[in-house]
Amino acid sequence: MRWSAVIGGVVCFALLSGCATERTITITTNPADAIIRVDGQERGRGPVQQPFAFDSDERGHTIQAYRVGYDPIEKVIYKYYQGNTLQLTLRPSAHRISITVNPPAYLSLDGKRVSQDLTASYSPTLEFPPDPKNPAVPLAHTVTAERPNYQVTTEQILYTGNPNITLDLKPLTKDLLIKTSPPGARVLLDGQPVGATSAYGLRIPGVTFPIDPDPFNPEADRWGSRVLTIEKPGYESLTQRISWNDENAKGSDRSTYEFPLTPLTKTIHITATTRPFVATIDGQPYHSGPDGAVTINKLEFSPLPGTDQPRTYNVVVSPTGDARDWKPETLAIGYDDGRRDYSANLREVMTRSVPLVVPEPRFASRGWEIVPRHLTTVATKHTSEGIGKEPPVRITTPANLPPGSQIDTLTVSPDGTRVLFTAFTATDPTDFRSQILMTSAEGGGPMDRMTDGQALELTPAFTPDGRQIVFASNRPTGRLKICQMPASGKAGVILLSPGNTTDLWPSVDNDPNPRVYFEGLLDSPRQPRLFVINQSGAAKARELNPRPGTQPRVSPRADRVVFTAVNPDTGKQEIWRMSDRGADPQPLVNTPGCNNRDPVWSPDGSKIAFASDRTTVATDDGKDVPNFDIYVIDLAHPERARQITTNGSWDDCPAWDATGNYLYFRSNRGGEWAIWKISVR
């Protein structure tokens, strides 16, 4: 019996120790709406009736509770847990927050001041319960930093955010209004362009000013400044420091600045290579002083209306007196960074434009008429022919010519004592007149007026004996005709070329029965032809050759005629020669691309003098223009033309003296038309 009882007890103990224990526990949370999980399985919000089975003392069950805004909680219960209920109490979530403030300021947390003094740092521990408006998220906190003269700075503190928060306060801002007089100025702030002023000014929004903050007393803060720069071409630049409480600003908030701009001015000092001189600005002359300079004080450089650039003055500097002898220089004077000294390099004018009137045939409804053609020629200032050459002699001067007249063609008497020429006395197209004059071949003597100047009389020439003068005149018929008058000046004009042609350029030979060669302008065809007629008028004029020609000149031997003809291909004038009967015309001088004209025989008939524009002259403004000079050819070698005048002025209308050693010619050298005499030896 005893062993049975023992065995039964042992069996019973073994059964008890290996049997599972079951229990139901009611689980609740605080707060009550937390989510409950048991052994990783979500069971929802409490209370939760949860059965548990405990297989051993070591094995427990894990119970967890979660709630937004609270720290999660976990508890493990074992077999020996005695209660039938279990409450899990969650603690609100909390973080330690580090707040740094620059510069130190007064802090508020969720609208409640947390510092009574200026605070540079603050480290609270904050709880993050559920947001009442949205329980699904933790409540956010708001921290605010305030300091006088600075903008209020606010930052949200989130449960999931960075626990280290820095609040950088920014100084207050204000809008600036910049006005300039005149408007249109460029405005820069701290060297950076921000715009240009209009008639209403320039508004610059949101301008901040630096502050040097006091760490303990905001009243001791020191405002810094910014640099405002005003620029406008033609005006002095302005630079001004401005600050928040600038006393120079206008308006209740001291935000309006007004800047009257001052035009750029400077004193200029002008010198020139010749003295005295005058500098002319805007029509105002300034004469050089005792120091040989012109000083102009406070010359203003504000822009001209309608422009936005500093004014530039064109200062014309010229010698005092006859400015034609010097080329004025124009100085462009701008502000030039305040440059003061300027110098004008005045150059002597070596050439001058001289007007020239030439008679030009023109066919009109009533036939040929002679009208004035106005040309511009170039003359040199000096009258000589250069170093080592015999200077030419001037024969006429303006003093012994009719006032306002201009010399045309000329000739020399057979004995070489007198010079005969025409001078235009009226050059209006409706009143074109000239006068035949005669003077001593040596110059300086009285001027004999051979005609009265009330008609147009051209191209005079002597007869070989020097007793008569032949010329073209419109006095008898209204058309130019060849006429003759005594060289003594006595009355008695004879018409030599009747007919319907318009006639010029008479030339009389020394034949026992003298013949007059001349140019006749035909109405049909409309071109010049060469004619010959007996001086006595006993026979009708005869056409020499059907070739067009002008300026006929018969040789001293009365066997050849030279004349001028226009090349129809080039339009240039050429010199031709043919027999006195008009036979066998041949070119004599036909330089390609040049005009050759005014041919005249030497007294012995061995040479021809003529005018040619085969050379050019350089004007003072740098242009090369064709220029007539006098040339001579020996008929034994007509291809070798010798240049007689080299002055650079316009020289034409040559005429031989009786010896053949000198030529008379028309020239504009020195700047006015005159008759000159030059050696050809």
C-alpha positions in Angstrom: 0.0 0.0 0.0 2.8 2.4 0.9 4.6 2.0 -2.4 1.3 2.5 -4.3 0.7 5.8 -2.6 4.2 7.0 -3.4 4.0 6.1 -6.9 0.6 7.8 -7.3 2.0 11.0 -5.8 5.0 11.0 -8.1 2.7 10.5 -11.1 0.4 13.2 -10.0 3.3 15.7 -9.5 4.6 14.9 -13.0 1.2 15.5 -14.5 0.8 18.8 -12.7 4.2 20.2 -13.8 3.6 19.5 -17.5 0.1 20.8 -17.9 -0.6 24.3 -19.6 -2.3 27.1 -17.8 -4.9 29.3 -19.5 -6.1 32.7 -18.4 -8.1 35.7 -19.9 -6.8 39.2 -19.1 -8.6 42.4 -19.9 -6.1 45.0 -21.4 -6.8 48.7 -21.3 -4.6 51.8 -22.1 -4.3 55.3 -20.9 -5.1 57.2 -23.0 -7.9 54.8 -23.9 -7.6 55.1 -27.7 -4.2 53.6 -28.0 -3.7 50.7 -30.4 -2.9 47.4 -28.7 -0.8 44.7 -30.1 -0.4 41.2 -28.6 2.5 39.1 -29.6 2.8 41.3 -32.8 -0.9 40.9 -33.7 -2.9 44.2 -33.7 -5.9 43.9 -31.4 -7.3 47.4 -31.8 -8.2 49.8 -29.0 -9.0 48.7 -25.5 -10.4 47.3 -23.6 -9.3 44.0 -25.2 -10.3 40.6 -23.7 -7.3 38.6 -24.5 -6.9 34.8 -23.5 -3.4 33.7 -22.8 -1.9 30.2 -22.5 1.2 29.8 -20.5 3.1 26.6 -21.4 6.0 27.3 -19.1 7.3 29.7 -16.6 9.9 31.1 -19.0 7.6 31.8 -21.9 5.7 35.0 -21.7 3.4 37.2 -24.0 4.4 40.6 -25.3 1.8 43.4 -25.1 2.4 46.7 -26.8 0.5 50.0 -27.0 0.9 52.8 -29.6 -0.6 56.2 -29.9 0.4 59.3 -32.0 2.0 61.9 -29.7 3.0 59.3 -27.1 6.0 57.1 -26.6 5.1 53.4 -27.4 5.0 51.1 -24.3 5.7 47.4 -24.1 5.1 44.8 -21.3 5.7 41.1 -21.1 3.6 38.9 -18.8 4.4 35.5 -17.6 2.6 32.6 -16.1 3.0 33.9 -12.6 1.1 37.2 -13.5 -1.5 37.4 -10.8 -4.1 39.8 -12.2 -7.0 39.5 -14.6 -6.6 43.1 -15.9 -3.7 45.0 -17.4 -3.5 48.8 -18.0 -0.8 50.3 -20.1 -0.1 54.0 -19.4 1.6 55.8 -22.3 3.8 58.8 -21.7 3.5 61.8 -24.1 6.3 62.1 -26.6 8.9 64.7 -25.7 12.2 66.0 -27.3 14.8 68.3 -26.1 15.0 71.2 -28.5 18.0 73.4 -29.0 17.2 76.9 -30.2 19.9 79.4 -31.3 18.9 83.1 -31.9 21.1 85.5 -33.9 21.2 88.3 -32.8 19.8 87.7 -29.3 16.0 88.3 -29.2 12.9 87.9 -27.0 11.5 84.4 -27.5 7.9 83.2 -27.4 6.8 79.5 -27.5 3.3 78.9 -28.8 2.5 82.6 -28.3 3.8 82.7 -24.7 6.9 84.7 -23.8 9.6 82.4 -22.4 12.4 84.9 -22.0 12.2 88.4 -20.5 15.7 89.3 -21.6 17.4 89.0 -24.9 18.2 85.4 -25.4 20.8 83.9 -27.7 19.9 80.2 -27.0 17.1 78.3 -25.4 16.8 74.5 -24.9 13.4 73.3 -23.7 12.0 69.8 -23.5 8.7 69.8 -25.4 6.0 67.3 -25.5 4.2 66.5 -28.8 0.7 65.2 -28.0 -1.8 64.7 -30.8 -2.9 67.8 -32.6 -6.4 68.5 -31.5 -7.3 69.5 -35.0 -5.8 66.5 -36.5 -5.2 63.7 -33.9 -3.4 61.6 -36.5 -0.3 63.8 -36.3 1.7 65.1 -33.3 1.1 68.7 -32.2 3.6 71.2 -33.7 5.0 74.0 -31.6 5.8 77.6 -32.8 8.8 79.5 -31.6 8.9 83.3 -32.3 11.9 85.6 -32.0 11.4 89.4 -31.7 13.8 92.3 -31.5 13.4 96.0 -32.2 14.7 97.0 -35.7 14.4 93.5 -36.9 11.7 91.6 -38.7 9.8 89.0 -36.5 11.1 85.5 -37.2 8.9 82.5 -36.6 9.8 78.8 -36.9 7.7 75.6 -36.4 9.0 72.8 -34.3 7.9 69.4 -35.5 8.1 66.1 -33.7 9.9 64.6 -36.7 11.9 67.7 -37.4 15.5 68.8 -36.6 15.9 69.4 -32.9 18.5 72.0 -33.6 16.8 75.2 -34.7 18.6 78.5 -35.7 16.7 81.7 -35.9 18.5 84.4 -38.0 16.7 87.7 -37.7 16.7 90.0 -40.6 16.8 93.8 -40.3 13.6 95.7 -41.2 13.2 96.7 -44.9 11.6 99.7 -46.5 11.0 101.0 -50.1 13.2 103.8 -51.3 12.1 106.5 -53.8 15.0 108.1 -55.7 14.4 111.3 -57.6 16.9 113.2 -59.8 16.8 116.5 -61.6 17.1 116.0 -64.5 15.6 112.5 -64.7 17.2 109.6 -66.6 20.0 108.9 -64.1 21.4 105.5 -63.5 21.1 104.4 -59.9 23.4 101.9 -58.2 23.1 100.4 -54.7 26.3 99.2 -53.2 27.7 99.2 -56.8 24.9 97.1 -58.3 22.6 98.8 -60.8 19.0 98.9 -59.8 17.4 101.0 -62.5 17.1 104.5 -63.8 15.0 107.5 -62.6 12.0 108.6 -64.6 10.1 111.9 -64.2 8.5 110.3 -61.2 11.6 108.8 -59.7 12.8 105.3 -59.2 11.2 103.0 -56.5 13.5 100.4 -55.0 11.4 97.9 -53.0 12.5 96.0 -49.9 15.8 97.7 -49.1 17.5 96.3 -45.9 20.1 98.1 -43.9 22.8 96.3 -41.9 22.7 96.6 -38.1 25.5 96.1 -35.5 23.4 94.7 -32.7 24.2 95.2 -29.0 24.0 91.8 -27.2 22.2 93.2 -24.2 20.3 96.4 -25.1 18.5 96.7 -28.4 18.3 100.5 -27.9 22.0 100.5 -28.4 21.9 98.9 -31.8 23.9 100.8 -34.4 22.5 101.0 -37.9 24.9 100.4 -40.7 24.8 102.2 -44.1 24.5 101.4 -47.8 26.1 103.3 -50.7 23.8 105.0 -53.2 25.5 106.1 -56.5 23.8 108.3 -59.1 25.3 108.5 -62.6 24.2 110.4 -65.7 26.3 111.1 -68.8 27.3 114.8 -68.8 26.8 115.2 -65.0 28.9 114.7 -62.0 28.5 111.4 -60.3 27.0 111.4 -56.8 27.9 108.9 -54.1 26.1 109.1 -50.8 25.8 106.8 -47.8 22.3 106.2 -46.6 20.9 104.5 -43.5 17.6 103.5 -41.9 17.1 106.7 -40.0 18.9 109.0 -42.5 18.3 112.6 -41.8 19.0 113.5 -45.5 15.9 111.5 -46.6 12.5 113.0 -46.8 9.1 111.6 -45.9 7.6 110.3 -42.6 9.6 107.1 -43.0 12.7 108.9 -44.4 12.6 106.9 -47.6 12.7 109.6 -50.3 15.9 111.0 -51.7 16.2 113.9 -54.1 19.4 114.6 -56.0 19.9 117.8 -58.1 22.6 116.8 -60.6 25.4 119.2 -61.5 26.5 119.4 -65.1 30.1 118.4 -65.8 32.3 121.5 -66.3 35.9 122.1 -66.9 38.3 124.8 -67.9 40.1 124.2 -71.2 43.3 125.7 -72.4 43.9 125.8 -76.2 47.2 126.5 -77.9 47.9 126.5 -81.7 50.9 126.3 -83.9 50.4 129.8 -85.2 49.6 133.0 -83.3 47.5 134.9 -82.8 44.4 132.7 -83.4 40.8 132.5 -82.5 38.8 129.5 -81.2 35.1 129.6 -82.1 32.6 127.6 -80.0 28.9 127.7 -80.9 29.5 130.9 -82.9 31.3 132.6 -80.0 34.9 133.6 -80.8 37.6 133.5 -78.1 40.8 135.2 -79.1 44.2 134.1 -77.9 45.6 136.2 -75.1 49.1 137.5 -74.2 50.2 134.0 -73.3 49.3 132.9 -76.9 46.5 130.6 -75.7 42.7 130.6 -75.4 41.4 129.8 -71.9 37.6 129.1 -71.6 36.4 128.7 -68.0 33.6 126.4 -66.8 32.7 124.8 -70.2 29.6 122.8 -69.5 29.1 119.2 -70.9 25.5 118.4 -70.1 23.9 116.4 -72.9 22.1 118.3 -75.7 18.3 117.8 -75.8 17.3 114.5 -77.2 20.6 112.8 -76.4 22.0 110.9 -73.5 25.7 111.4 -74.0 27.9 114.2 -72.7 28.1 117.0 -75.1 31.0 117.3 -77.5 32.0 120.7 -78.7 33.4 121.2 -82.2 35.9 124.0 -81.6 37.1 125.6 -84.8 40.6 127.0 -84.4 41.8 129.4 -87.1 44.4 132.2 -87.3 43.4 135.7 -86.7 43.1 137.7 -89.9 42.8 136.2 -93.4 41.9 132.6 -92.6 42.1 131.6 -96.2 45.9 131.3 -95.8 45.6 128.6 -93.2 43.5 125.5 -92.9 41.4 125.8 -89.7 41.4 122.7 -87.4 38.3 121.5 -85.7 38.9 120.1 -82.3 36.3 117.7 -80.9 36.4 118.5 -77.2 34.4 116.2 -74.9 34.7 116.0 -71.2 37.6 113.5 -71.7 38.0 112.7 -68.0 38.6 116.4 -67.2 41.4 116.9 -69.7 42.4 120.5 -69.8 45.0 121.1 -72.5 44.4 120.9 -76.2 46.5 121.9 -79.2 45.6 122.8 -82.7 48.0 122.0 -85.5 47.2 124.7 -88.0 48.5 124.0 -91.5 49.2 126.6 -94.1 46.6 126.3 -96.9 48.6 125.6 -100.1 45.7 125.3 -102.4 42.5 127.2 -102.9 39.3 126.8 -104.9 38.9 129.5 -107.5 35.7 129.9 -109.6 36.0 129.9 -113.4 33.5 131.0 -116.0 33.8 129.5 -119.5 31.6 130.3 -122.5 29.7 127.1 -123.5 27.8 126.7 -126.8 24.4 125.3 -126.2 21.7 124.5 -128.9 18.3 126.1 -128.1 15.0 126.5 -129.9 16.4 129.6 -131.7 19.7 127.9 -132.6 23.1 128.1 -130.9 23.6 130.4 -127.9 26.6 130.9 -125.7 25.9 130.6 -122.0 28.2 130.9 -119.0 29.3 127.6 -117.4 30.6 127.9 -113.9 33.5 125.6 -112.9 35.6 125.3 -109.8 39.4 125.2 -110.2 42.3 124.6 -107.8 45.0 127.1 -107.4 48.2 127.0 -105.3 49.0 129.7 -102.8 52.5 130.3 -104.2 53.1 131.7 -107.7 56.6 130.5 -108.3 57.7 127.5 -110.4 59.9 126.1 -107.7 63.6 126.2 -106.7 66.1 126.9 -109.5 63.5 128.0 -112.0 63.0 131.5 -113.3 59.8 132.9 -111.6 57.0 133.9 -114.0 56.0 137.6 -114.3 52.5 138.8 -113.5 51.1 141.0 -116.2 47.6 141.9 -114.9 46.3 142.7 -111.5 42.7 143.2 -110.2 43.4 146.9 -109.9 43.7 147.4 -113.6 40.8 145.1 -114.5 37.1 146.0 -114.5 35.6 145.3 -111.1 34.4 141.7 -110.7 35.6 140.7 -114.1 37.3 137.5 -115.1 39.9 137.0 -117.8 39.1 134.6 -120.7 41.3 134.0 -123.8 44.4 136.1 -124.7 46.8 136.7 -127.5 50.0 138.8 -128.1 50.7 141.3 -130.8 53.1 140.3 -133.6 55.6 142.8 -132.4 55.4 141.5 -128.8 54.5 144.8 -127.2 50.8 144.3 -126.4 48.6 141.7 -124.8 45.0 141.4 -126.0 42.4 139.5 -124.0 38.7 139.4 -123.1 37.3 139.7 -119.6 33.7 138.7 -118.6 31.9 141.7 -117.1 28.5 140.0 -116.5 28.0 136.3 -116.1 24.3 135.9 -115.6 22.7 133.5 -118.1 20.3 136.2 -119.2 23.0 138.9 -119.3 26.3 137.4 -120.5 28.7 140.1 -121.6 32.4 140.6 -122.0 34.9 143.3 -122.9 38.1 143.3 -125.1 41.0 144.8 -123.3 44.6 145.5 -124.2 47.6 146.2 -122.0 51.4 146.4 -122.2 53.2 143.1 -122.6 55.5 144.1 -119.7 52.5 144.7 -117.4 51.7 147.5 -115.1 50.7 150.0 -117.8 47.2 151.4 -118.5 44.5 149.2 -119.7 43.0 150.1 -123.0 39.3 149.2 -123.4 38.8 148.2 -127.0 35.1 147.6 -126.6 32.4 148.9 -124.2 31.5 145.7 -122.6 27.8 145.8 -123.6 28.0 142.8 -125.9 29.5 139.3 -125.7 32.8 139.4 -127.5 35.2 136.5 -127.4 38.5 134.9 -128.7 40.3 138.0 -130.1 43.4 137.7 -132.3 45.7 140.1 -134.2 46.2 140.1 -137.9 49.8 139.2 -138.9 50.6 142.9 -139.4 49.2 143.8 -136.0 47.0 146.6 -137.4 43.7 144.8 -137.0 41.9 142.8 -134.4 39.5 139.9 -135.3 37.1 138.6 -132.8 33.7 136.9 -132.3 30.9 139.2 -131.3 27.1 139.0 -131.0 26.8 142.8 -131.5 25.9 142.8 -135.3 23.2 140.1 -135.5 22.6 138.7 -132.0 24.6 135.6 -132.9 28.3 135.4 -132.6 29.9 136.4 -135.8 33.6 137.1 -136.8 34.2 140.8 -136.8 37.2 143.1 -137.4 38.3 146.4 -135.9 41.4 148.6 -135.9 44.0 147.7 -133.2 44.4 151.4 -132.6 41.0 151.5 -131.0 39.5 153.7 -133.6 35.8 153.2 -134.5 34.9 150.9 -137.4 33.8 147.3 -136.8 33.5 145.2 -140.0 31.5 141.9 -140.2 33.6 139.2 -141.8 31.5 136.0 -141.5 27.9 136.5 -142.8 25.7 133.5 -142.8 23.7 131.3 -140.4 26.5 129.8 -138.4 27.6 130.8 -134.9 31.3 131.7 -135.2 34.3 131.8 -132.9 38.1 131.5 -132.8 39.2 133.6 -135.8 42.8 133.3 -137.0 44.2 135.3 -139.9 47.1 134.0 -142.1 49.8 136.2 -143.7 48.9 135.2 -147.3 49.0 138.2 -149.7 45.3 137.7 -150.0 44.7 137.1 -146.2 42.4 134.3 -145.2 40.4 134.1 -141.9 40.0 130.6 -140.4 37.3 130.2 -137.8 35.0 127.8 -136.0 31.4 127.7 -137.1 28.6 126.0 -135.2 26.1 124.4 -137.6 22.5 124.1 -136.8 22.3 120.9 -138.7 24.2 118.8 -137.9 24.6 120.3 -134.5 28.4 120.3 -134.3 31.3 122.7 -134.8 33.1 122.7 -138.1 36.1 124.7 -139.4 35.7 127.3 -142.1 37.9 129.7 -144.1 36.9 133.0 -145.7 38.9 135.8 -147.4 39.5 138.7 -145.1 38.3 141.0 -147.8 34.9 139.3 -147.7 35.0 138.9 -151.5 34.1 135.2 -151.4 31.7 133.0 -149.4 33.0 131.0 -146.4 34.2 127.5 -147.3 34.1 124.5 -145.0 37.6 123.2 -144.6 36.8 119.6 -143.7 33.7 117.6 -142.6 35.5 116.6 -139.4 34.2 118.5 -136.4 36.7 120.9 -134.9 37.3 124.0 -132.9 40.1 126.5 -132.0 41.7 126.7 -135.5 45.1 128.3 -135.6 46.9 128.9 -138.9 50.7 128.6 -139.1 53.0 131.6 -139.6 53.8 130.0 -143.0 50.1 129.9 -143.9 50.4 126.2 -144.9 49.1 124.3 -141.9 46.2 124.6 -139.5 46.1 123.1 -136.0 42.8 122.7 -134.2 41.1 120.9 -131.3 38.7 118.0 -131.8 36.8 115.8 -129.4 37.4 112.1 -129.6 33.9 110.6 -129.9 35.0 107.4 -128.1 36.6 109.0 -125.1 35.0 112.4 -125.0 38.5 113.9 -124.5 39.9 116.8 -126.5 42.8 116.1 -128.9 45.0 118.4 -131.0 45.0 117.8 -134.8 46.9 119.2 -137.8 45.8 119.5 -141.5 46.8 121.5 -144.5 45.6 125.1 -145.0 43.1 123.7 -147.6 41.7 121.2 -145.1 43.4 118.1 -146.5 45.0 115.2 -144.6 43.9 115.8 -141.0 46.2 113.9 -138.6 46.3 113.7 -134.8 49.1 115.7 -133.3 48.6 115.4 -129.5 46.2 112.8 -128.3 47.3 111.7 -124.8 44.9 108.9 -123.7 42.5 109.9 -121.0 43.5 113.5 -121.0 42.3 116.8 -122.5 44.7 118.6 -124.8 43.6 122.0 -126.2 44.4 125.7 -126.8 47.1 125.0 -129.5 49.1 128.0 -130.7 52.0 128.2 -133.2 55.4 129.6 -132.2 56.5 132.6 -134.3 58.8 130.5 -136.5 56.2 127.7 -136.9 58.5 125.0 -135.4 56.7 124.5 -132.1 53.2 124.2 -130.7 52.3 125.4 -127.2 49.1 123.9 -125.7 47.3 123.3 -122.4 46.8 119.7 -121.0 45.3 118.3 -117.9 47.5 115.2 -117.9 48.7 116.0 -114.4 46.8 116.2 -111.2 47.1 118.4 -108.2 46.6 117.3 -104.5 44.2 119.6 -102.7 44.5 120.3 -99.0 41.7 117.9 -98.2 43.6 115.1 -99.8 41.9 114.8 -103.2 43.7 114.5 -106.5 42.0 116.6 -109.3 43.0 117.0 -112.9 44.9 120.3 -113.5 45.8 122.1 -116.7 49.4 123.1 -117.4 51.2 124.6 -120.3 53.2 122.2 -122.6 55.3 122.7 -125.7 56.1 120.2 -128.5 58.7 120.5 -131.2 57.0 119.5 -134.5 60.2 117.6 -135.4 59.4 115.3 -132.4 55.8 115.9 -131.4 55.7 112.8 -129.2 58.1 114.6 -126.7 55.9 117.1 -124.9 57.9 119.4 -122.6 56.0 120.7 -119.5 56.5 124.4 -119.0 54.4 125.2 -115.9 54.6 123.0 -112.9 53.2 125.3 -110.2 50.1 123.1 -109.6 47.7 125.9 -110.4 45.3 126.0 -113.4 47.3 127.3 -116.4 45.8 127.5 -119.9 45.4 129.8 -123.0 49.1 130.1 -124.0 50.3 132.8 -126.4 53.8 133.2 -127.7 55.8 136.4 -127.6 57.5 137.7 -130.7 60.9 136.1 -129.9 59.5 132.6 -129.2 61.4 132.7 -125.9 58.4 133.4 -123.7 54.8 132.3 -123.3 51.9 134.4 -121.9 49.2 132.4 -120.3 46.2 132.6 -118.0 46.6 131.2 -114.5 44.7 131.2 -111.2 48.0 130.8 -109.2 47.9 132.8 -106.0 44.1 132.4 -105.8 43.0 134.8 -108.6 42.9 134.9 -112.4 45.6 136.9 -114.1 47.9 136.9 -117.2 51.4 135.7 -116.6 54.6 135.5 -118.6 57.1 132.6 -118.4 60.4 131.7 -120.0 60.5 128.6 -122.3 64.2 128.7 -122.9 
